[in-house]
Amino acid sequence: MIDKAIKTPIPGGCVGYLSIGKEELEIATELLSQPEKLWRYRENSYTTRFEQEACELTGAKHALFVNSGTSALSCCLAGLAIGPGDEVLVSAYTYIATASACIEVGAVPVPCEIDESLGIDPAEIDRRVTPYTKAVILTHMQGVPARTEAVRAAAKRHGLLMIEDCCQAIGAKYKGRYCGVDSDAFAWSLNYFKNITCGEGGCFFTNDDRVYARGYFQSDPAGVMWGNGIGEDSGVPYFTRAGYRASELCGGVAYAQLHKLERNLAVTRGLKKMLISALNTPRHYRLQRVDDPEGDCGVSFAMIANTKEECKKLTEALDCEGLTVGSAYSSAFPDRHIFTFWEGIVKRQGATPKNYPWNDPAYKGSADYSADSCPKTLDILSRSLRLSINQAMTRQNMIEIAEAINKADSSF
Ligand SMILES: Cc1ncc(COP(=O)(O)O)c(C=O)c1O
């Protein structure tokens, strides 16, 4: 009978919903007991206050709360006038929504290889750019800031717009600045799994007045009716498109959650540092490359084994120690964050038999979604082992997780 390293139950759950409490309940109760307050465009609504405080926190000029992170990404793309005929570089390791937001506006997503940061390999921008490339969407996966500076430099070199998908990384910073704020636009998701949540929600950010106006038009088919400070006088030609208008009930919950973000992340950051400092020098793995550990949300921890075989053995040895990790050899598959599992996209299946955007006459490119298109990504992910961290975990959990990893690493 093996003496397992994990003796204390590891609390599951996600940072946002674990902190839902009386503040969220009070706002929801207030709104439901005074239903005349449920309109998000009423004066001083919670949704508007969320937008103002999210701008103050991140340093962004404009924020628009919408119904999902996918919608927020579509606002970024439409805001930047990206559409039919355009290619958008995306990570081959990101939630399918990053790519599907491109399709929503009529553009074609092009997957780029990741490196051991688990974010886009900056060298890929040079390799994947075509005459049709208009923008890059940089995803910060699992709360870890991606290699932002190098990707931005490459995007600039090619005259590309840059969007940051911060859906999994609300609160992450890069070199002391909130992720996204130095790009043309960025998006948050507040879905059930995220660092702050209202069940479902998202937020589109930009520093540019015109991009904001266009993103706003994208979000509401009758946008000019509600004004939101943007009317015919904004000088931006009005268009009508999708319906992403937020619910004030969600805006209210999001408002309460925003106030808890930094406190929760201070805990997860501390826990992750503690875990890393308790690890022995690794034999069979390396830690995920994190260029800015201070800006990391601390909500995930990833190891990259030297070989697939070592990954499999580590997964099994950790399981014996009582620690279940996300890897290609555990129940975490299929994983819709890996481009080969982006069904519909890999088959280039559009919503109608015309199969837009791929067969759109405006599109002249030939985006490739075969497994051969990003072999390095598949190799890295076949060797990676991942764990989530939340604020309900304790020092003791970290000590035991580190012991499990140390034992597993020295077991073969
Ligand atoms: C990286 C990433 N981008 C976009 C999204 C889409 O967000 P939502 O589910 O709120 O539409 C998610 C959601 O899981 C995500 O993880």
The ligand as a Tripos MOL2 file, in Angstrom:
@<TRIPOS>MOLECULE
LIG
   16    16     1     0     0
SMALL
NO_CHARGES

@<TRIPOS>ATOM
      1 C1         -9.4160   31.7460  -24.4580 C.3       1 LIG1
      2 C2        -10.8960   31.9520  -24.5540 C.ar      1 LIG1
      3 N1        -11.3820   32.7580  -25.4930 N.ar      1 LIG1
      4 C3        -12.6970   32.9880  -25.6220 C.ar      1 LIG1
      5 C4        -13.6090   32.3800  -24.7920 C.ar      1 LIG1
      6 C5        -15.0710   32.6080  -24.9940 C.3       1 LIG1
      7 O1        -15.7140   33.0860  -23.8720 O.3       1 LIG1
      8 P1        -17.2660   32.7620  -23.6420 P.3       1 LIG1
      9 O2        -17.3910   31.3390  -23.2580 O.co2     1 LIG1
     10 O3        -17.6280   33.7050  -22.5260 O.co2     1 LIG1
     11 O4        -17.9660   33.1020  -24.8890 O.co2     1 LIG1
     12 C6        -13.1620   31.5210  -23.7890 C.ar      1 LIG1
     13 C7        -14.1110   30.8370  -22.9040 C.2       1 LIG1
     14 O5        -13.9290   29.8100  -22.3430 O.2       1 LIG1
     15 C8        -11.7610   31.2940  -23.6740 C.ar      1 LIG1
     16 O6        -11.2800   30.4600  -22.7600 O.3       1 LIG1
@<TRIPOS>BOND
     1     1     2 1
     2     2     3 ar
     3     2    15 ar
     4     3     4 ar
     5     4     5 ar
     6     5     6 1
     7     5    12 ar
     8     6     7 1
     9     7     8 1
    10     8     9 2
    11     8    10 1
    12     8    11 1
    13    12    13 1
    14    12    15 ar
    15    13    14 2
    16    15    16 1
@<TRIPOS>SUBSTRUCTURE
     1 LIG1         1 GROUP 0 **** ****
